[in-house]
């Protein structure tokens, strides 16, 4: 709620632009941090899969992953960032964009947690398989709350 109160006190367009820029960079950094934590978690949970790689290969893989992550985040969020940066100051627009960003972030975190679990079983990232697996949603929910409850419970 405090964030939206800040917008009421911004009177100059330049100040509003600075504030919106900080919000955009905060969301961008949050999405980036989630992807890097996901990459690190996959590396440690599946360390035997990566055992044959040298330190240099691991380092270069992480660098390529950083570049890819920046690209993915920009591709996903750039249209929303552009709309958010348009010169509107009404509280309704700010609330709508904040709700959209928050919803996307929650979905993104859940997808990344799912990717970690998926990688530990199949040594591959979630891809098109996710679209074909919606017929087995009951199985996934029962696995999440029965077999992997120690991962699922902290999310709620």
C-alpha positions in Angstrom: 0.0 0.0 0.0 2.9 2.3 0.7 4.0 2.1 -2.9 0.7 3.5 -4.2 0.8 6.3 -1.6 4.1 7.4 -3.0 2.6 8.0 -6.4 0.1 10.4 -4.9 2.9 12.7 -3.8 4.8 12.7 -7.1 4.0 15.9 -8.8 6.7 16.3 -11.5 6.8 14.0 -14.5 10.5 13.6 -14.1 10.0 12.3 -10.6 7.3 10.0 -11.7 9.6 8.6 -14.4 12.4 8.0 -11.9 10.0 6.2 -9.6 8.6 4.1 -12.3 12.1 3.3 -13.5 13.0 2.0 -10.1 9.9 -0.2 -10.0 10.7 -1.6 -13.4 14.3 -2.3 -12.5 13.2 -3.9 -9.2 10.9 -6.3 -11.0 13.6 -7.0 -13.6 16.1 -7.8 -10.9 13.6 -10.0 -9.0 12.9 -12.1 -12.1 16.6 -12.3 -12.8 17.4 -13.4 -9.3 14.8 -16.1 -9.4 16.3 -17.5 -12.6 19.8 -17.4 -11.2 18.7 -19.2 -8.0 16.9 -21.8 -10.2 20.1 -22.3 -12.2 22.2 -22.7 -9.0 19.6 -25.0 -7.4 19.6 -27.2 -10.5 23.4 -27.3 -10.4 23.5 -28.4 -6.8 20.6 -30.8 -6.8 21.8 -32.6 -10.0 25.5 -32.3 -9.3 26.2 -35.8 -10.5 24.8 -34.9 -14.0 27.4 -32.1 -14.2 30.3 -34.0 -12.6 32.1 -34.6 -15.9 32.4 -30.8 -16.6 35.5 -28.8 -15.8 35.4 -25.6 -13.8 35.9 -23.6 -17.0 33.0 -25.3 -18.7 30.7 -24.7 -15.7 31.8 -21.1 -15.5 31.1 -20.5 -19.3 27.8 -22.3 -19.0 26.7 -20.0 -16.2 27.8 -17.0 -18.3 25.8 -18.2 -21.2 22.9 -18.8 -18.9 23.1 -15.2 -17.6 22.9 -13.9 -21.1 20.0 -16.2 -21.9 18.1 -15.2 -18.7 18.5 -11.5 -19.5 17.0 -12.2 -22.9 14.1 -14.2 -21.6 13.2 -11.6 -19.0 13.4 -8.8 -21.5 11.2 -10.8 -24.0 8.6 -11.6 -21.3 8.4 -8.2 -19.6 9.4 -5.6 -22.1 5.9 -5.0 -23.5 4.5 -4.5 -19.9 7.4 -2.3 -19.0 6.7 -0.1 -22.0 3.1 0.2 -21.1 3.9 0.9 -17.5 6.3 3.7 -18.4 3.6 5.6 -20.4 2.8 8.9 -18.8 -0.1 8.0 -16.7 -0.4 8.8 -13.0 -3.7 7.4 -12.0 -3.7 5.0 -9.2 -5.9 2.5 -11.1 -3.3 2.0 -13.8 -0.5 1.6 -11.2 -2.6 -1.0 -9.3 -3.4 -2.9 -12.5 0.2 -3.1 -13.6 1.4 -4.0 -10.1 -1.2 -6.8 -10.0 -0.1 -8.1 -13.4 3.6 -8.0 -12.5 2.9 -9.8 -9.2 0.8 -12.5 -10.8 3.5 -13.0 -13.5 6.1 -13.2 -10.8 4.2 -15.8 -8.8 3.6 -17.9 -11.9 7.3 -17.5 -12.8 8.5 -18.7 -9.4 6.2 -21.7 -9.5 7.4 -22.6 -13.0 11.0 -22.3 -11.8 10.4 -24.6 -8.8 8.7 -27.0 -11.1 11.7 -26.8 -13.4 14.1 -27.8 -10.6 12.0 -30.8 -9.7 11.6 -31.8 -13.4 15.3 -31.5 -14.0 16.2 -33.8 -11.1 14.1 -36.5 -12.7 14.7 -36.1 -16.4 17.9 -34.1 -16.7 16.2 -31.7 -19.0 14.3 -28.4 -18.5 10.6 -28.1 -18.9 9.6 -27.6 -22.4 6.7 -28.5 -24.6 6.1 -31.4 -22.4 4.2 -29.1 -20.0 1.5 -28.5 -22.6 0.9 -32.2 -23.1 0.9 -33.0 -19.4 -2.2 -31.1 -18.5 -4.1 -34.3 -18.9 -2.2 -35.6 -15.8 -2.8 -32.6 -13.5 -4.3 -34.8 -10.8 -1.2 -36.9 -10.6 1.0 -33.8 -10.4 -1.0 -32.3 -7.6 -1.0 -35.5 -5.6 2.8 -35.8 -6.1 3.3 -32.2 -5.0 1.3 -32.6 -1.8 2.2 -36.2 -0.9 5.6 -37.1 -2.2 7.2 -33.6 -2.4 5.4 -31.8 0.4 8.7 -30.5 1.8 9.1 -28.4 -1.4 5.4 -27.5 -1.9 4.5 -26.5 1.7 7.0 -23.6 2.0 5.5 -22.1 -1.2 2.2 -21.6 0.6 
